[in-house]
Amino acid sequence: MKRFAAILLSLTLTAALLHSQEAETASTGAELTIVPRLDLGAAFPKEDSHFSLGNTSLYSLFEGNISERLSFSIENHWLTGFQHPVKDFDFSPTTDLYKYLGHSDWTNWLDWAYLRYDADSWFATVGKDMIYLGGFEADEYDYDVHPVFMSSLWNNMASYQWQVAGGWQNETTAISLQVSTSPYGEHPFSSGLFNFGAKWAGEYGDFSNIWTFTMLGEGDGEYYPLVSLGQKYAFGDVTLGLDYWNAVCSEEEFLLKGHSAYMTAGWTPDDRFEIIVRGGYEFASDKVMREYFNSFTGGMAFHYFPRENIRLHLAGGYNPADRFAIHAGVMFYINTHIGRK
């Protein structure tokens, strides 16, 4: 029955939104954004170089206001690119999005679906959302980024979980607490594993930060204390960011003791052009895992927006899994407004 919780929540939110359109308040309304992305390129691992579809995907983002204080957000991941050589015609990454809907240890077609209630300086959220485990790397939309130079935690962690959170905020600072299901459990609630997290996000002039601390339930009463420190500084057209975690992440075991740090520099001379340079280093404390996590990851991306809703991009980089990879692509943001503005 829990398998259909996401669908039920989506239908409930939609019905509530349609009902709200009959109200006289001007604060109701929603925005539906469809985001198709096509990447073409190549990867050059140790074994065999191959054609790659990079981060080819199809997403949708549906969010808006049900009332003056109640809002919602739903992001769906409908299609993902090949994660193996295209010549193998392996469609499992996309079929897995639907196969693992009822799982907490794997990503699926429902990234998030939550309600948010704001009451003056206080707020609360309930539903599926990202757990508190990342800085500015985790703050970006999945469809915007280039996985070739993202961290092992971004690439391997099942970070979208069912949760409840609440906190306090003002014009510059938001502090919140969260309880969420754990990615170490096979199913969200029947596994009985939970996370307990805290988050501080702030914008103080040119400096901003996202700091989190989360105890992730691993089972048998064990927890991994994950610290994430994200900070960013902007001056003129340039931004500099640094994200740190006290862990590395494998697809099979999730968090492993170690250290990960990534620095990002961005230059946006105008609204149509952007250059991103990113580099990081990951180190595993365990001597056996050090063979896999003791290396550099980095790359560069060029973004060009011929129109506000179209992005052309060229990106390349190096990571331990694919070694070298490069791709070019195009992405569209197709927006439709529903209800009152």
C-alpha positions in Angstrom: 0.0 0.0 0.0 2.9 2.3 0.8 4.0 1.8 -2.8 1.1 4.0 -3.9 1.7 6.8 -1.4 3.5 9.0 -3.9 0.7 8.7 -6.5 -1.9 9.4 -3.9 -0.1 12.5 -2.6 0.2 13.8 -6.2 -3.5 13.3 -6.8 -4.4 15.0 -3.5 -2.2 18.0 -4.2 -3.7 18.4 -7.7 -7.2 18.2 -6.4 -6.4 20.7 -3.7 -4.9 23.0 -6.3 -7.9 22.8 -8.6 -10.2 23.6 -5.7 -8.1 26.5 -4.6 -8.5 28.1 -8.1 -12.1 28.8 -7.2 -11.1 30.9 -4.2 -10.8 34.7 -4.4 -7.2 34.9 -3.1 -4.6 35.9 -5.6 -1.9 33.9 -3.9 -3.0 30.5 -5.4 -1.5 29.0 -8.6 1.1 26.7 -9.9 3.8 26.3 -12.4 4.4 23.1 -14.4 7.9 22.8 -16.0 8.8 20.0 -18.3 12.6 19.5 -18.7 13.9 17.3 -21.6 17.6 17.0 -21.9 19.7 15.3 -24.6 23.5 14.7 -24.3 25.8 13.1 -26.8 29.4 12.2 -26.1 31.9 9.6 -25.1 33.4 8.0 -22.0 36.9 6.6 -21.8 37.1 4.1 -18.9 40.1 1.7 -18.5 38.3 -1.2 -20.1 36.8 0.2 -23.3 35.8 3.6 -24.6 32.2 4.0 -25.7 29.5 6.3 -26.9 27.6 7.9 -24.1 24.3 9.7 -23.6 25.6 11.5 -20.5 22.8 13.0 -18.4 20.1 12.5 -21.0 16.9 12.6 -19.1 13.3 13.8 -18.8 12.0 15.6 -15.7 9.0 17.5 -14.6 8.6 20.0 -11.8 5.2 20.9 -10.5 5.0 23.5 -7.7 2.9 26.3 -6.5 0.6 27.7 -3.7 -2.6 26.0 -2.5 -3.3 28.9 -0.2 -1.5 31.9 1.3 0.5 29.7 3.7 0.4 26.3 2.1 2.5 25.4 -0.9 3.7 22.2 -2.6 6.5 20.9 -4.8 6.7 17.7 -6.9 9.6 16.7 -9.1 9.4 13.5 -11.2 12.2 11.8 -13.0 10.6 10.0 -16.0 13.6 9.0 -18.1 17.4 8.6 -17.6 20.2 8.1 -20.0 22.3 4.9 -20.4 24.7 4.3 -17.5 26.5 1.6 -19.5 27.9 1.5 -23.0 25.1 2.3 -25.5 26.1 -0.6 -27.6 24.8 -2.9 -24.8 21.3 -1.4 -25.2 20.9 -1.5 -21.4 17.6 0.3 -20.5 17.8 -0.8 -16.8 18.5 2.7 -15.5 15.1 3.9 -16.8 13.2 0.7 -15.9 14.8 0.8 -12.4 13.1 4.2 -11.9 9.7 2.4 -11.9 10.8 -0.9 -10.5 12.0 0.6 -7.2 9.2 3.0 -6.4 8.5 1.4 -3.1 12.2 1.3 -2.1 14.3 3.7 0.1 17.6 2.2 -1.0 17.3 3.2 -4.6 16.2 6.3 -6.6 12.9 6.1 -8.5 10.6 8.3 -10.7 9.4 10.3 -7.7 12.3 12.5 -6.5 10.2 14.6 -4.2 6.6 15.4 -3.3 6.0 17.5 -0.2 3.7 20.1 1.4 5.1 23.2 3.1 3.3 25.3 5.6 4.6 28.8 6.5 3.4 30.7 9.6 5.3 34.0 10.0 8.9 33.0 10.9 8.1 29.3 11.3 7.8 26.6 8.6 7.2 22.9 8.3 7.3 20.3 5.5 6.0 16.8 5.2 6.4 14.3 2.3 9.3 13.1 0.3 12.3 15.4 0.0 16.1 15.4 0.1 17.6 14.4 3.4 20.0 16.8 5.0 23.3 15.6 3.6 24.7 18.2 1.2 25.9 21.7 0.7 25.5 23.7 -2.6 26.2 20.6 -4.7 22.9 19.1 -3.4 21.1 22.4 -3.8 21.1 22.2 -7.6 18.4 20.6 -9.7 19.5 17.1 -10.9 18.8 17.9 -14.5 21.1 21.0 -14.5 24.3 19.3 -13.5 27.0 17.2 -15.1 27.5 13.9 -13.2 31.0 13.4 -14.6 32.4 16.0 -12.1 30.0 15.5 -9.2 31.0 13.8 -6.0 30.5 10.1 -5.2 27.9 11.1 -2.7 25.8 12.9 -5.3 26.2 10.0 -7.8 25.6 7.1 -5.4 23.4 8.1 -2.5 19.6 7.5 -2.4 19.1 11.0 -1.0 15.4 11.4 -1.6 13.4 10.0 1.4 10.1 10.4 3.2 10.5 13.0 5.9 9.0 15.6 8.2 10.9 18.8 9.0 10.4 22.1 10.7 12.3 25.2 11.6 12.6 29.0 11.9 13.7 31.6 9.3 14.1 35.3 8.7 15.4 37.4 5.8 18.9 35.9 6.0 18.8 32.7 8.0 16.9 29.4 8.1 17.5 26.8 10.8 15.6 23.5 10.8 15.4 19.9 12.1 14.4 16.8 10.1 13.4 13.2 10.7 13.6 11.0 7.6 13.6 7.4 6.4 17.1 5.9 5.9 18.6 4.8 2.6 20.1 1.8 4.5 16.6 0.3 4.7 15.1 -1.6 1.8 11.7 -0.1 2.3 10.9 3.4 3.8 8.9 2.5 6.9 8.9 -1.3 7.3 12.7 -1.3 7.6 12.4 0.8 10.8 15.6 2.8 10.0 15.6 6.6 10.3 17.8 9.7 10.1 17.9 12.7 12.4 19.3 15.9 10.9 19.8 19.6 11.4 20.4 22.3 8.8 21.6 25.9 8.8 21.2 27.9 5.6 22.1 31.5 5.3 22.6 34.4 2.9 24.8 37.2 4.4 25.5 39.7 1.7 28.0 38.1 -0.8 28.5 35.1 1.5 26.1 32.2 1.8 26.2 28.8 3.5 24.4 25.5 3.8 25.7 23.4 6.7 24.1 20.1 7.8 24.6 17.4 10.3 22.7 14.1 10.0 22.8 10.9 11.9 22.0 8.3 9.2 20.5 5.0 10.6 22.5 2.0 9.4 20.8 -0.7 11.4 21.5 -2.6 14.7 21.4 0.8 16.5 24.4 2.1 14.5 24.4 5.6 12.9 26.8 7.4 10.6 27.4 11.0 11.7 27.5 12.9 8.4 28.8 16.4 8.4 28.4 18.6 5.3 29.7 22.1 5.0 28.8 24.1 2.0 29.8 27.8 1.5 29.8 30.2 -1.4 31.1 33.7 -2.0 30.0 35.9 -4.9 31.8 39.0 -6.2 30.6 40.6 -9.4 30.1 38.0 -12.1 32.2 35.4 -10.3 31.2 32.8 -7.6 33.5 30.6 -5.6 32.1 27.6 -3.7 33.5 24.9 -1.4 31.6 21.7 -0.3 33.0 19.3 2.3 31.8 15.9 3.7 33.4 13.6 6.3 32.7 10.6 4.1 32.9 9.1 0.6 30.0 7.1 -0.9 29.9 3.8 -2.8 26.9 2.4 -4.7 27.0 -0.9 -2.7 27.7 0.3 0.8 26.7 4.0 0.8 28.7 6.0 3.3 32.3 5.1 4.1 34.6 6.9 6.5 36.8 9.4 4.7 36.9 13.0 3.4 35.5 14.7 0.3 36.1 18.3 -0.7 35.0 20.0 -4.0 35.6 23.6 -5.1 33.5 25.2 -7.8 34.2 28.5 -9.7 31.5 30.0 -11.9 31.7 33.0 -14.2 28.5 34.5 -15.6 29.3 37.6 -17.7 25.7 38.0 -18.8 22.4 36.2 -18.8 23.3 34.1 -21.8 26.7 32.7 -21.0 28.2 30.7 -18.1 31.5 28.9 -17.4 31.9 26.4 -14.6 35.1 24.9 -13.4 34.9 22.2 -10.7 37.5 20.0 -8.9 37.6 17.8 -5.9 39.4 15.1 -4.0 38.0 12.1 -2.2 39.9 10.0 0.3 38.8 6.8 2.1 40.1 6.1 5.6 39.9 2.3 5.1 43.0 0.9 3.5 41.1 -1.5 1.3 38.7 1.1 0.0 41.5 3.6 -0.5 42.1 1.8 -3.9 38.8 3.2 -5.1 38.6 6.5 -3.1 42.0 8.2 -3.3 41.8 10.3 -6.4 40.9 13.6 -8.1 37.6 14.4 -9.8 37.2 17.5 -12.0 36.0 19.2 -15.1 34.7 22.2 -16.9 31.3 23.1 -18.5 30.2 25.8 -20.9 26.6 26.9 -20.9 24.9 29.1 -23.5 21.3 30.3 -23.4 20.2 31.4 -26.9 16.7 31.9 -25.3 15.7 32.0 -21.7 14.2 28.5 -21.8 16.9 26.8 -23.9 20.4 25.8 -22.7 23.2 24.5 -24.9 26.1 22.9 -23.1 29.5 21.4 -23.5 31.1 19.6 -20.6 34.0 17.3 -19.9 35.8 15.9 -17.0 37.6 13.1 -15.2 36.5 10.8 -12.4 37.7 7.4 -11.2 34.6 5.5 -12.6 34.5 6.8 -16.2 38.1 8.3 -16.2 37.6 10.8 -19.0 34.2 11.8 -20.4 32.9 14.6 -22.7 29.5 15.4 -24.0 27.5 18.2 -25.7 23.8 18.7 -25.3 20.7 20.8 -25.2 18.1 21.2 -22.6 14.6 22.9 -22.7 12.6 24.4 -19.8 8.9 24.2 -21.0 6.8 26.2 -18.6 3.0 26.3 -18.1 1.2 28.4 -15.5 -1.9 27.0 -13.9 -4.4 29.1 -11.8 -3.9 32.7 -10.6 -0.6 34.5 -10.6 
